[in-house]
Amino acid sequence: MRRLRSILVACVVAVSALVVAGSFAAHDEFTADGTKRDNKHALHDFAHSGPGGHIATNVNYGFEVVGQLAPGGVQDGRYTDIWADGNTAYIGTFQEPTCDRSGVYISDISDPSSPTLTKHIQSPPNTRVNDVKTIRMDNRFFKGTLLVHTLEQCGMVLPGGGNNPSQLGQGGIALWDVTDPAKPKSLVTRYLDFGVHNTYPWTADNGRTYVILVDDEHLVDVHIVDVTKPQSPRLVASTGLPEWPDAQDEQSAGIGNFATSFNHDVWVKRIGGHWEALISYWDAGWVRLDVDDPANPVFIDDSTYPDPDPISGFSPPEGNAHAGVYDATSSRIYAGDEDFDPYRVVARITSGPFSGTVFSASQGSDVPQVDPDTSLVGPTVYVGLACGSAPAAPSADSVAVVQRGVCSFTEKAQAVQAAGYQGGIVFNSEDGDPPCEASVSMLVAADIPFLFVARSTGFEILGIEGYDPDNCPGGPNPALPAEGTAGSSVDIQALFDGWAYFHLLDRSTLAETGHYAPGEVFDEDYASGFGDLSMHNVEGDPDLADADVAYVAWYSLGMRALEMEPGFSVSPPGGDWDAAIPGVDDYYGSNVREVGRFIAPEGSNFWGVHVHDHPNGEQYVLGSDRNSGIWIFQFDD
């Protein structure tokens, strides 16, 4: 089937909530040792900190550019999410470290060939807007269009690491009456006191309107808010992985290079007479919740990643369930991972009582990375907390083993570096947040590799037997040795395992039935220097006649259109279909094929995608590229 589609793509950048912690009731103060908000955005923040190059234009097909706009000219500030209602588009913005251009830009898209800026909503001081959604409501409390946008703290990172509590904004969500987009009215400036990453609003069968949201900071991180009276929102439900025993397994405990599980994105749809939420829950996979009663969400099922990975062959797979949506038939889920590190750290203990043990380790942000040219091999030494100083390295190849806590990761790394170690491994503390066996993405600056491991792994590296992770926190465990005590030797290398890609799931079983990745994703020639090659957001065509089409914002690999085709297995078409430089020989697809591609001549960095039925009768897809504003395409497959 051939169809003409107009696709509107707008510039945005992603920010992910990457560290889960604490309990919903808790609200800890900001600390400088990597807890909670100090590193919840670590993956996105440092992955997007530099230009990183881009993919060449390649051969574009299926997409024709119609128009473009950068609302407010925030080209260096990084646009975030985009949504639309009628003739209006809403785009969030994010800018580190000052947050001085953060907020929501409202744009008139009545003429898709010439979008114009209508209004700028400034977010509260030291906050940024990652996600924007609108919903039309008609009840006795509110009639019109409601804008919901998230609030995440920003401006917190200081030179050398850590943060400044006095410069941190308050998180939550903000609610606006945008019935007249040119005159938005604030209803609630801040509701909830933790960072919120993504949201999704819907009006249930009982006539009440709800918002499901992502909590950046707590283990119970799925919340539902009643906004029927938007001037007085009410939190009605909180749930998450700790309350879903059937979702707790080896994968949900953490797999791959970034091993942890947390709520990253949410979606809601009425299916077969019932309301269902889809939660993208990182290594725990995609989770289905029954939200017929929004005050009492019920776990239905969660997906499991195929092991080994069907493309890379790695076991365990990387995980990282980042975004997912239901297709128009509600029989399939279009989903995607997120992975900004195409290399996997492969770490092994090579001496002592745990010799041969393979362990997981996550790398710090602004430090030399363990990669094909950089390994970390040598004997280890326990150096305690390393706050201010560390015992001198006994040899140039020594690796410091550090306990988390008290001071920032940067202070620890720089103390270890000054003491002459070639690198450092931080293990979790008993009272950290999250504690003991959880993974943390460290915001850290130093000139040596610095990695993070679970507390049990730290004890194994130090050669201490008898440690029981089930007794942490709170139970008896062996004592740590004196500072300067020698541990076992380690061998930490990096192997190329590719970027993240598209997954096709059966909704009823959550079994993976297909996948797709451009050739560059699993070509080591593209491991660096070409920007981020992970896919990001995805949406399906809402028309039942075209329910087999999905649109994917694929960062530097541009905007992609995919078609679900049972029995299809990718082989690169001939002719000038692909002119990538360096050349790519393979594309990877099972039951999914590519039917459209756009990469701008100066390079693209598409972040979001949203399908919108325009009042003019056309269908537009609003997407987001980090730097260049609103793009408007026509698509013809």
C-alpha positions, 0 to 999 in steps of 0.5 A: 500500500502506498500512502502520502504522509506528512511528518513533522519532526522537531528538535529535542534532547533526551534526559533519562531517569537512570538511578532508582532509589529509596522509597516513595515516602522518603525525600532525602536531602541532596548529597555529593556521593552519587545518591539519587538526583546527583546521578539520576541523569548520568547516562544522558547527561554525559553521553550528550555532553559533546558534539560527538560527530554525526552520520553522513547524509546517506541516501534518503528515501520515503521522506520529503522535507516540507518545512522547519522551525527552531522555536526560540532559537534554542539550538544549543539548549537542546529541545526535549519532547514534542506533542501536538493538539489541533494547530499547536505543537508543544516542545520542552527544552533542557539546558545544562548547566544554567537552565536559562532557556528551559520551559515549553515553546508553543508553536503554531503549525496550522500551516505545516510548511511555515510553523511559527512560535506562539508563546514561551512558558518558562519553567521554575528556576533550576528545572528543565522540561523533558516531557510535554503532553496535552489532553482535552477535558470536559467536566464540571471542574475544567473544560478545555485543553490541559498541558502537563509537563514534567519538571526535573532538577538541573544546574546541580553539577559543579566543576569537579563533581558534586552539586550545590543544593541551593541551586537545585530546583523542585521537581514534579509536574506542572499543569496549564490551561492552554485552551487558548495557546497564545494565552496559557494560564498556570493552574499548578506550578509544581505538584510532587517534590521529586523529579518526573521524567515522563507522563501520559494522561487519559480520561477513564470510563468513570469520566475522571482524568488521570496522569501516569508518571515516571518518578526519577528518585524512588524504587516505587516509581510508577505513580498515578495522579487524578487531575480531574480538577487540575487546580487540585491534583491528587496522588491516587496510586504508587507502585513499581518493581518491588510490588511485582514479584512476578517481574523479579528475576535474574534480568530485572536484577540487572543485565548488560553494561548498565545493569539496573531496573527502573521506570523510564516511560509510560503509555496508556490505551483502552484495549478490549474494553479495559484500560492498560498501561505499558511501562518501559522498565529498563532491564525488567523489560516492558510491563503491562498494568491493568489500570481499569481502577487507576487507584489500584493498578494491577500487574499483568505481565512483563517481557523477558529479553531473548538470551543470547541477544538475537543480533549481537549474540551476547549473553546476557543481552543488554536490556535497557527497555526505554520506550514502547507503544501499542500499535493501532490493532493493540496486538503488537508493541513497538518498542526500543532500547537505549544504549549509549555505550557500544562496548560492554565491560567484561571484567574478571577476577584472576587470582584469590579465592574467587579467581575466574569470577566474571562480574558486572561493572558500570563506567563513570562519566568524565573519566577515560573509558575502558575500551578496545585501547584501554584496559584495567589489568593488575593487582588491587588494593583496598583504600577505604573511602578515599575521601581526600587521600588514599594509601600510596599505590604499591606499583604502577599497575595497581587498581584501587578498590574504594567503598562508596560514601561520605564524599563525592565520586570525583573526590575519590577518583582524584585521591586515587589518581594522586596516590598513583593508581592506574584506575579505581573500582568503587563498590556500593555501601550498605546504606547507599541509595540505592544500597548494596547490590544496586548499580549506580551511574557515577558522575565523576571527573578524573584522568583514570578509569573509574568503575562501579560494582555491587557491594558483593563484588567488592568483597569478592575482588578483595578476596573476602569469603562469607559475604551474604548479599541477603544480609545487606543491609542490616545483617551480619557480614565479614568486616572490611580489611584495613586500608592498604590491604592487597586484594585479588588481581582483575582483568577488565576489558571492553568488547564491542556489543553494538548500540540499541535497536527496535523490538517487535513484541506480541502484546498478549504474551510479550514475546519478542517476534521481530527486530530491526537495526541499521547496519551501522548499529552493529558495525565497530567502524561506527563505535565512535565519532558519529554521534549516538547511534542508539534508537530513541522514541517510537510511535506507530501509525494510528490508522488501522489500515497502516497499523504495520508502520512504525516511526523511529527517532534514531538519533544520528541515524536520523528518522526511520520508517519501519514496516512489520512484515511477517517472514521478512529477513533483511538482506541489503537491497541493491543499487543506491539504497545505502551509501554510508561512509564507512560502508555497511554490509549488513542490516539486521531485521526479522519480520521488520523492514525499513521503508523510509530514512531521512538524515539531514546534510549537516547531520541529524540527532532525532530524539522524539516522534509523535503522530498527529491528526491535523485539522487540515485532514492530513496526518503529521508525525511530530518528531524531535532532533536535538539541535535544528528545530521543527522539521516537516516531512511528507512520507511516501513508501 
